[in-house]
Amino acid sequence: MDVRIGIIQSTKELDVEVGDDVTREEVLAVIETALADANGVLWLTDRRGRQVGVPTAKVAYVEVGGTAEDRRVGFGAP
């Protein structure tokens, strides 16, 4: 599942691909809990086990998408 995080005062987005063993509801719960604290850090673990942290004060938006298999590019795209 892809999680895209927009950072305040940055033109780039942070794209984290979370493992398939984590449900959408679990990811949303982690995000909501972290964003409730203005001085906290949003920590996510990607599918390779690396942890990514973003200060919640710098988060502009969070987009939770589908799995990587749902994304198709090119002639096979719906």
LINVENZI-V454835 format. One line per field, one symbol per residue. burial: 1 if it has 9 or more other ideal C-beta (glycine too) atoms within 8 Angstrom, else 0. Layout:
BEGIN
burial=???
END
This chain:
BEGIN
burial=111111100000010111000000001101100110000101111100000101110110010110000000000000
END
